């Protein structure tokens, strides 16, 4: 339906933005980035669209480019927790866990923060080998049943990471950038 609307309204930024987000959600990252480029108003970029473009680029393994999009989004919407979270995950995907943690802590400190930000922070802290601290973050920020589930997930990820280290394959962190 959005594809038809975008075809019939090729210059309608709202339709193009919604269609681009849907494409990214469905895993059509390259097409999403192209559509979202057309959704941007020249000289007046939308930080939400920039964040989704960054997330799509991260999924394509283009982390440095994604981080530039997040940087532009943050110049428009400073300290926006969803953009900071995506940037933190991008750093994690590019194996810069220290910057990832710093950025996710900054996101977690914002007043309108989504609980997923703290889950991401717990994961990044755990990936650095600080599993007790990661469990503490998860347990302090989430309802009891959700914290238990997330801690089990953290333990599973950390066990996989330890398996990678023992096999000589450090692997990629098991995090995925969120769309905004």
C-alpha positions in Angstrom: 0.0 0.0 0.0 2.8 2.4 0.9 4.6 1.4 -2.3 1.6 2.4 -4.3 1.2 5.7 -2.4 4.9 6.5 -3.0 4.6 5.7 -6.7 1.5 7.9 -7.0 3.0 10.7 -4.8 6.8 10.6 -5.7 7.5 14.0 -4.1 5.3 13.7 -0.9 7.9 13.6 1.9 5.6 12.1 4.4 4.6 9.2 2.2 8.2 8.6 1.2 9.3 8.7 4.8 6.7 6.2 5.9 7.6 3.9 2.9 11.3 4.2 3.6 10.8 3.2 7.2 8.6 0.2 6.2 11.3 -0.9 3.7 13.9 -0.7 6.5 11.7 -2.6 8.9 11.3 -5.3 6.2 15.1 -5.6 5.6 15.2 -3.8 2.3 18.0 -1.5 3.5 19.4 -0.2 0.2 16.0 0.6 -1.2 15.1 2.2 2.2 18.1 4.5 2.1 17.3 5.6 -1.5 13.7 6.3 -0.7 14.6 8.1 2.5 17.0 10.3 0.6 14.1 11.5 -1.5 12.0 12.1 1.6 14.5 14.6 3.0 13.7 18.3 2.4 16.7 20.0 0.9 18.3 22.2 3.5 15.9 21.0 6.2 16.8 17.4 7.0 14.5 15.4 9.4 16.4 13.8 12.3 14.0 10.9 12.4 14.7 10.0 8.8 18.4 10.4 9.3 18.3 8.0 12.2 16.4 5.4 10.2 18.9 5.9 7.3 21.8 5.3 9.7 20.1 2.2 11.1 19.7 0.8 7.5 23.3 1.6 6.7 24.4 -0.2 9.9 22.5 -3.3 8.8 24.4 -3.1 5.5 27.7 -3.0 7.4 28.4 0.6 6.5 29.0 1.8 10.1 31.2 4.9 9.5 28.6 6.2 7.1 25.8 5.4 9.5 27.6 7.3 12.3 27.8 10.4 10.1 24.0 10.2 9.6 23.5 9.9 13.4 25.9 12.8 13.9 23.8 15.0 11.6 20.6 13.9 13.4 22.1 14.8 16.7 23.0 18.3 15.5 19.3 18.8 14.7 18.0 17.0 17.9 20.8 17.1 20.5 20.7 14.3 23.1 17.7 12.6 21.4 17.8 9.2 23.1 16.7 7.1 20.1 19.5 8.6 17.9 22.0 8.2 20.7 20.9 4.6 21.1 21.3 3.9 17.4 24.7 5.6 17.4 25.8 3.5 20.5 24.7 0.3 18.7 26.6 1.4 15.6 29.8 1.7 17.7 29.1 -1.7 19.1 28.7 -3.2 15.6 32.0 -1.6 14.6 33.5 -3.2 17.7 34.2 0.1 19.6 32.6 -1.1 22.8 34.0 1.8 24.9 32.4 4.5 22.7 29.2 2.3 22.5 29.0 2.2 26.3 29.6 6.0 26.7 27.0 6.8 24.1 24.4 4.4 25.5 25.0 5.8 29.0 24.4 9.3 27.6 21.2 8.0 26.0 20.1 6.2 29.2 20.5 9.5 31.1 17.9 11.3 29.0 14.5 12.0 30.5 12.4 10.4 27.6 14.4 7.2 27.3 12.9 3.9 26.0 13.7 0.8 28.1 15.4 -0.7 25.1 18.2 1.8 25.5 19.0 0.3 28.9 18.8 -3.2 27.5 21.3 -2.2 24.8 23.5 -0.7 27.5 23.4 -3.9 29.5 24.4 -5.9 26.5 27.4 -3.7 25.6 28.6 -3.7 29.2 28.2 -7.5 29.2 30.1 -7.8 26.0 33.0 -6.0 27.7 33.1 -8.9 30.3 31.3 -7.1 33.1 28.4 -9.5 33.3 27.5 -8.7 36.9 27.2 -5.0 36.1 25.2 -5.8 33.0 22.8 -8.0 35.0 22.5 -5.2 37.5 21.6 -2.7 34.8 19.0 -5.1 33.4 17.5 -5.9 36.8 17.4 -2.2 37.9 15.6 -0.9 34.9 13.2 -3.5 33.8 10.1 -5.2 35.4 11.1 -8.4 37.2 9.8 -10.9 34.6 11.3 -8.9 31.7 14.6 -8.5 33.6 14.8 -12.2 34.2 14.3 -12.8 30.4 16.8 -10.2 29.5 19.4 -11.5 31.9 19.0 -15.0 30.4 19.5 -13.5 27.0 22.6 -11.6 28.2 24.1 -14.9 29.6 23.4 -16.6 26.3 25.1 -13.8 24.3 28.1 -13.8 26.6 28.4 -17.6 26.4 28.5 -17.3 22.6 31.0 -14.5 22.8 33.2 -16.6 25.1 32.9 -19.5 22.6 34.0 -17.2 19.8 37.1 -16.1 21.8 38.0 -19.7 22.6 37.7 -20.7 18.9 39.8 -17.7 17.8 36.8 -16.0 16.1 35.9 -12.9 18.1 32.8 -12.6 16.0 30.5 -9.6 15.8 28.5 -8.3 18.8 25.0 -9.6 18.7 23.3 -6.2 18.6 21.0 -4.7 16.1 20.4 -1.0 15.5 16.8 0.1 16.0 14.9 2.2 13.7 13.3 5.3 15.2 
